[in-house]
Amino acid sequence: MVRYKMKYMALPVGVSWFSAKQSALDQVLPNVYYHIKESGGKQISGQKEISKTLEIDLTQPEESLHAGFIKSYRQQIRQAEDEGVICYFKDDELEFFSDFFNQFARSKKIHTVTPERLVAMNGHLKLSFASFNGVILAAHSYIVDNDLKIVRAFHSASRRLEDSVERTRVGKANKLLHYKDMLAFKQQGFKTYDFGGIAIDTGNPELKGINDFKLGFGGQVVECENFYSYGYVLLRKLSRMFKITSKTTE
C-alpha cells in the first residue's frame, strides 16, 4: 500500500495510491486517494473524480513490449543505445533530482518539487537517469506499489529546452530511459507500468503533445477513480478562496 503525507497550506494531507483503507476519521481529515483499484470492499467517502491514464502490461514478453512502440520510437531507442546513452537508477539523489526537475518545471511553468516532499515518499519512490558523456539528459521519478506490483510515472524532466545540448539526443535518451525503466521494473516482478494522466479530447496543443508521446509506447487507456475526503475538499476551497496555492506538486 502506498501511503505518505504531504503538506498543503502548511497542513498534513494523507496521500494514498492504488489501494485505500478509510476510517471515519479519515473522511473528516484531509486525505486524497488516487487511482484506487482496491478498497477492501468498502466504499470510499468523499468527492469522486474520474480521470484517464495509460497502462502498459509488463507481464507480456519483452519482444511484445518493444513491438508495441511506434516505429520511430524503436529506431530512436536503438540510436540512443548505439550513441552510448547510459540509463540507471539512483534513489538517493533526491536533491539533485529536485534541482534538475525544477529547472525544467520553471521553464514549463508547472509545479516544482522539494527534496523534503520526495523524502516523505520514502519506500515508495524510485529515481532513474539517462546520461551521455557524464551529463544527465533526462530523469524520471516513479511511485511504486510493491504489493499490487504497479509502478506509476510521477515526474519526468529533460534538457530538451536547453540550447547547450543536442535536443534530438535528449529526446532519444528520454525514450530509451522509459524503455529501460520498463524492463527493469518488469524484471523486478512489477505487472503494470502506469504512464500517468491522459487528457482525453483536449484542445490544448501541449497536452495533446504529451498524450501523443505516451501513446507512442502502446498500452491501454483506462479509467481512474480518485477520491478527496471532505476535509481535503474544504481545505482546497479555502485555498482557492484566499488565493493560496501550493508551490510544489503532489
C-alpha positions in Angstrom: 0.0 0.0 0.0 1.3 3.4 -1.0 0.6 6.0 1.7 2.5 9.1 2.7 2.0 12.7 4.0 2.3 15.9 2.0 1.9 19.5 3.1 -1.0 21.6 1.7 -1.4 25.1 3.2 1.1 24.0 5.8 -1.3 21.2 6.9 -0.5 17.5 6.6 -2.6 15.7 4.0 -2.6 11.9 3.7 -2.0 10.6 0.2 -2.9 7.1 -0.9 -2.3 5.4 -4.3 -4.0 2.4 -5.8 -5.5 0.9 -2.6 -7.2 2.6 0.3 -8.3 1.9 3.9 -10.5 4.7 5.1 -11.7 5.2 8.7 -14.4 7.5 9.9 -11.7 10.0 10.9 -10.1 9.8 7.5 -13.3 11.1 6.0 -13.0 14.3 8.0 -9.3 14.8 7.9 -7.6 16.0 4.7 -6.9 12.8 2.6 -6.6 12.1 -1.1 -6.9 8.7 -2.8 -5.5 8.4 -6.3 -6.2 5.7 -8.9 -7.9 3.4 -6.5 -8.0 -0.2 -7.6 -8.6 -1.9 -4.2 -10.6 -0.5 -1.3 -11.1 -3.6 0.8 -14.7 -3.9 -0.4 -15.7 -0.7 1.3 -17.0 2.4 -0.5 -14.7 5.4 -0.1 -16.5 8.5 1.1 -15.7 11.9 -0.3 -15.7 13.8 -3.6 -15.2 11.4 -6.5 -13.3 12.3 -9.7 -12.8 10.3 -12.9 -9.7 10.6 -14.9 -7.8 8.6 -17.5 -4.3 7.1 -17.5 -2.2 4.9 -19.8 -1.2 1.5 -18.6 1.3 -0.8 -20.2 1.3 -4.5 -19.4 4.7 -5.6 -18.0 3.8 -9.3 -17.9 4.0 -9.5 -21.7 7.2 -10.8 -23.3 10.0 -8.2 -23.8 9.6 -8.6 -27.6 5.9 -7.8 -27.5 6.6 -4.8 -25.2 9.1 -3.4 -27.6 7.0 -4.2 -30.6 4.1 -2.1 -29.1 6.2 1.1 -29.5 5.7 3.0 -32.7 8.5 2.5 -35.3 10.1 5.9 -34.8 10.5 5.2 -31.0 12.1 1.8 -31.6 14.6 3.5 -34.0 15.4 6.3 -31.6 15.8 3.9 -28.7 18.3 1.9 -30.7 20.1 5.0 -31.8 20.4 6.3 -28.2 22.0 2.9 -27.2 24.4 3.0 -30.1 25.4 6.6 -29.3 26.3 5.5 -25.7 23.5 6.9 -23.6 23.6 5.2 -20.2 20.5 4.6 -18.0 20.4 3.8 -14.3 18.5 4.1 -11.0 19.9 6.1 -8.1 17.3 6.6 -5.4 19.4 8.7 -3.0 19.9 11.6 -5.5 16.9 13.5 -4.1 18.4 17.0 -4.0 20.0 16.6 -7.5 16.7 15.3 -8.9 14.6 18.1 -7.4 17.1 20.7 -8.8 17.1 19.0 -12.2 13.3 18.7 -12.3 12.7 22.2 -11.0 14.8 23.8 -13.7 12.6 22.0 -16.3 9.4 22.8 -14.4 10.1 26.5 -14.2 10.7 26.7 -17.9 7.4 24.9 -18.4 5.6 26.9 -15.8 4.5 23.8 -13.9 4.7 22.9 -10.2 8.1 22.3 -8.7 9.1 19.7 -6.1 11.2 19.8 -2.9 13.6 17.2 -1.6 11.5 17.1 1.6 8.5 16.1 -0.5 10.5 13.3 -2.0 11.8 12.2 1.4 8.2 11.9 2.6 7.6 9.3 -0.1 10.5 7.1 1.2 10.0 3.5 0.3 7.5 4.3 -2.5 9.8 6.3 -4.7 12.3 5.3 -7.4 14.6 7.7 -9.4 16.1 7.0 -12.8 18.5 8.9 -15.0 19.8 8.9 -18.6 23.3 10.3 -19.1 25.6 10.9 -22.1 29.3 11.6 -21.5 28.6 12.2 -17.9 25.8 14.8 -18.5 22.3 13.9 -17.3 19.9 14.4 -20.2 16.7 13.1 -18.6 15.3 12.0 -15.2 12.2 10.2 -14.0 10.6 9.5 -10.7 8.2 6.7 -10.0 5.6 5.8 -7.3 6.0 2.0 -6.7 3.4 -0.3 -5.0 5.3 -3.4 -4.1 2.1 -5.2 -3.1 -0.1 -4.6 -6.2 3.0 -4.6 -8.4 2.2 -1.2 -10.0 4.7 1.5 -10.9 3.5 4.9 -11.9 5.5 7.6 -13.7 5.4 10.6 -11.3 7.9 13.2 -12.5 9.7 13.5 -15.9 12.2 16.1 -16.9 14.8 16.5 -19.6 17.2 19.1 -21.0 15.3 19.4 -24.3 14.5 23.0 -23.6 18.2 24.0 -23.2 20.3 25.3 -26.0 23.5 23.8 -24.6 22.7 20.3 -25.5 21.6 18.5 -28.7 17.9 18.3 -28.4 17.4 15.3 -30.7 19.8 13.3 -28.5 17.8 14.3 -25.4 14.6 13.1 -27.0 16.2 9.8 -27.8 17.7 9.4 -24.4 14.3 10.1 -22.7 12.6 7.4 -24.7 15.4 5.0 -24.0 15.1 5.8 -20.3 11.4 4.9 -20.3 12.1 1.7 -22.1 15.0 0.7 -19.8 12.8 1.6 -16.8 10.0 -0.7 -18.1 12.5 -3.5 -18.5 13.9 -3.0 -15.0 10.5 -3.0 -13.3 9.4 -6.0 -15.4 12.5 -7.9 -14.2 11.6 -7.0 -10.6 8.2 -8.5 -11.0 6.0 -5.4 -11.5 3.0 -6.1 -13.6 1.8 -2.6 -14.6 3.6 0.4 -15.9 1.2 3.4 -15.3 2.3 6.2 -17.6 0.2 8.8 -15.8 -2.6 11.0 -16.9 -4.1 11.2 -20.4 -6.2 14.3 -21.3 -9.0 12.9 -23.5 -10.4 15.1 -26.2 -8.2 18.0 -25.1 -7.9 21.1 -27.3 -4.7 22.1 -25.6 -1.8 21.6 -28.1 0.7 21.0 -25.3 -1.5 18.4 -23.5 -2.1 16.7 -26.9 1.6 16.5 -27.5 2.0 14.8 -24.1 -0.8 12.4 -24.9 0.8 11.5 -28.3 4.2 11.0 -26.6 2.8 8.5 -24.1 0.6 6.7 -26.6 3.6 6.1 -28.8 4.7 3.5 -26.3 1.5 1.5 -26.8 -0.6 0.4 -23.8 -4.2 0.9 -23.0 -6.1 4.0 -21.8 -8.0 3.1 -18.6 -10.4 5.0 -16.3 -9.2 6.0 -12.8 -11.2 6.8 -9.7 -9.8 9.5 -7.5 -11.4 10.5 -4.1 -11.0 13.5 -2.0 -12.1 13.5 1.7 -14.5 16.1 2.9 -11.7 17.7 4.9 -9.5 18.0 1.8 -12.3 19.4 -0.3 -12.8 22.1 2.4 -9.1 22.8 2.6 -8.9 23.2 -1.2 -11.9 25.5 -1.3 -10.3 27.7 1.4 -7.0 27.8 -0.6 -8.9 29.0 -3.7 -11.0 31.4 -1.8 -7.9 33.1 -0.2 -5.8 32.5 -3.4 -3.3 30.4 -1.5 -1.7 27.8 -3.8 0.9 25.1 -3.1 4.2 25.8 -4.9 5.0 22.1 -5.1 3.5 19.2 -6.8 1.8 16.2 -5.1 
